């Protein structure tokens, strides 16, 4: 198996050792539809799905490799591994939640560098794939055979970049027409979130496990549901506490009316302290 020297190695197991070998003949680029770092992409492949890509690329150019390029990865459907043993190398790249943003300068630079290495290491020809099985460079939505259910990945903006910037950059760099920069561009790792991004974060289901008191079959809650539930419980507790305080005062005043020796305020203070003591004990237990 081959490991790219510029990528940080995050090896997926058991996939790295158990999946069959391939002869790499294609490089296919993807957008993961999440603003993730390379490490977070690795964690997603490791913990949340039985799919994976060979590489992951963050917004600021952080590049990780999860499986050697001569081992099958499962991000490209029919291009993962063909009957003749050939297959595609895949990379997932950080994007916004709509898959509508262009690659950053740092991402473009790393895609070009990786493309050059794949050409030099595996002999992937410097051309855009002419069919789903034709050796070369491509993007996920280029051919239906590369996706099980259809896709727009990596998005219109990035497809335009691939054709006008990334692929020409790979060719120029690989043929010596342009040198590799000595100081690759640095990107601000903090990307602004749109209102749609924020809404998706709060309302995306299937991430947070539901509390034990949830209805049967309701296995997950959104962050929005948790916050609303907490708010409702706090308001209910405040109402109940006000009612308890009013009841205590009424009872103490009734007792004082029968016994002049009763100090109303002192007795109320003692009762409140006792209630608070019980609350603290219950919380610690």
N, C-alpha and C positions, 0 to 999 in steps of 0.2 A: 504494500500500500504506500501511497505517496502523500507526504505532508508538506504543505506550503510554508516555507521558512518565515514569511512575514505575518502569518496568522498565529494567534494564540491557540494552543491545542486544548480543546475541551472534548475529550474522547467519549463518545456515546457507547456504553456497553449494555447489553451484549451485542448490539447491532454491528459494531465495528469489527467484531471477530466472527459473528455468526452469518452475516449476509454474504451472498456470493460475490465473486470478483467480476469486474467489468473491464472492458477496454474503453477508456474515455474517448469519445469522438465528437462530443458536443458540449457546449457551455450554455446553460439556460438560466436567465436572471428572473427573479421574482421580487414582489413586495409582500411583506408579511402582514400588512394592515395593522400595525401597532408600532409605537415609537420606542422600540426596544433596543437595548444594547446587544452586542454579540453574546454576552454571557446570559442575558435574559432569554434570548432565542434558544440557547443550549438548554436552559432549565425547562423551557416549554417542551422541547422535544423529549427531554428526559422524564418529565413528570406527568405530562398531560395528554400524550398521543403516541401512537405507534408509527407515526410518520417522522421524516427528518430530511434535512438538506445536508449537503456537504459543508457549506459555509454559512455564516451569518455576519451581517455588516450593519453596524450602528450608524447613527446620524453623523457622529464626529469622526468616522473612519476607523473605528475599532473593529477589527476583523477576527473572527473565530472560526476554527475548523473542527468539525465534529466527527467526521468519518474520512478515511483516506480516499483519495480520488480514484483509486483502483478498486474500490468496494462500492457496491450498489447502495444508493440512498433513494428514498421513496417519495420525492417531491414532484416527480414529473410523469406519473402514470405510465403510459406506454413507452416513454423514453428512459425509464429507470434502468432497465436491462432488457435487451432484445434477445431473440432466439440465437443469434449469432454471437452473443456475449458482449456486444457493444452497448454502451450506455452513455447517459448524460451526467455531467457534473452540474450541481445546482447550488445557487446562492439565494438566501432570503435576505432582503434589505429592509431596514427600518423605514416606516412611512407613517403618515397620519392615518386616522381611523377610517378615512374614506378612500385611501389609496389614490389621492388626487394630487399630491405634491411632487415636485421634481426631486431628483437626487441632489444632495448637497455637493459642493465642490470636493469635499473630502471623500464622499462616497464614490463620486465619479473617478477620482484618482485611484482609489483602491480597486475598483472594477477594472480599470485599464491595466494596472499592474498585474492583477490576477489573470486577466485574459492573456497577457503576454507570457506569463509563466506557464499557463496551460498549453499555449501554442508551442513553447519551447520544450516543455516536459513531455507532453503527450502527442505532439504533432497535430493538434486540432487545427484544421486549415483556416486561413485568414479570409473567411467568407461568411456571409449570412446564410443560414440553412435554407436550402431550396425546397426541401420536403421534410416531413416529420422524422425521417431516418437519415437524412443527408448530413454528413459531418460539417460542423461549423459552429457559429454563434447565433443565439436567438433569445427570445423572451417568451414567457410562459403562455400567453394567449395566442402565439403565432400559429399553432396547429392544434386542432381538436384532440389529436392523439396524445397530447402532452397534458391533458386535463380530463378527469373522470366525469365532470358535470358542466364543463364550460367555465370560462373565467375571463375577466378583463385585465388580469394581472400582467404587468406591473402598473397599469394605468396609462392614460393617454399622454400625460406630461412626460413620463419616463420612457414610453415607447418612442416618442419624438427625440428625447435625449439619446436613447440607444442608437437610433439611426443617424443622428447628426453629430453626436459628440463621443459617446462611449466606444462604439465599434470603430469609427474612423480613428479614434485615439489609440485603440489597440493595434490597428494596422500600422499606423505611423510610428508608434513606439517600437513595435516588433521588427519593422524594416529599417529602423535607424533614422527615419526622417525627422523624428523629434526625440530629444533625450529625456530621460526620467528626471523630474525636478529633484534638486538636492534637499529642498525643504518643502515637503508636501504641505498643502494648505491645512491649517488648523480650523476647526469649527467650534462654535459655541455649543456645548452639549445640551444647553437648555433651549428647547424648542417651544414657542408659544402655542398654547392650546386654544382652539376655537371654541365657540359656545357648543357646537355639535360634539366636539371631543369631550368637553366637560359633561354634557348630557349623557353621552354614551358611558362614561366612567360610572356615573351615579346609577344608571338604569340598566346596565348590562347584567343579565341573569346568568346563573350557572357557575358563578365564581365563589360566592360566600355561602357556606353551609347554613341552612336554616336553624333557628334555635330549637331546643328540645320541645318547646311548647307549640311549635307550628302544627298546622293541620296535617294529618296523615297524607303522604304523597307529595307534600310541598317540601322538596328536599333542599331548595336553595332560595335565598332572598337576595334582592338587589341592595346596594348600599342605601338607596333612597328609601326602601321599605324598612330597613333597620333604623334609619334616622327618624322616620315618621312614627315607628313603634315606640322608640325611646321618648320622643316628644309627648306622645299620648300618655305614656305611663307616668312621666314626670308631672304633667298637668293633673292627672288623676290623683297622684300621691299628694300634690299640693292641696287639692280640694279636700281629700280625706284628712290631711293634717289640720287644716283649718277647722274642719268639723270636730275633730278630737279636741283641739284647744278650746273651742266654744263649749263643748260638753263638759270638759274638766272645770272650766270657770263656772258654769251653771251649777254643777254638783257641789263645788266648794262654797259658792254663795248660798246655796240651800242649806248646807251644813252649818255655815256661819250664822244663818238666821235662827238656828236652833241652839247655838252655843256661842255666847259672846266672847269666849276665850279663843276662838279660832281666828288666826291671822290669815286672811284670804290670800294675800300676795305671797306670803312665805310658803303656804301650803301648795299653791300653784307652782311655785318655783321648785319645790321638792318633787312634785309629781312629774314635771317636765324633765328634771334631771334623771329621775328613775326611768322614764321612757327612753331618753337618750342613751342611758347605760345599757338597756336591753337591746337597742338598735345596734350599738357598737359591738356588743357581744355576738349578736347574730351574724354581723358582717364578718367578724374575724373567724367565726366557726365555719 
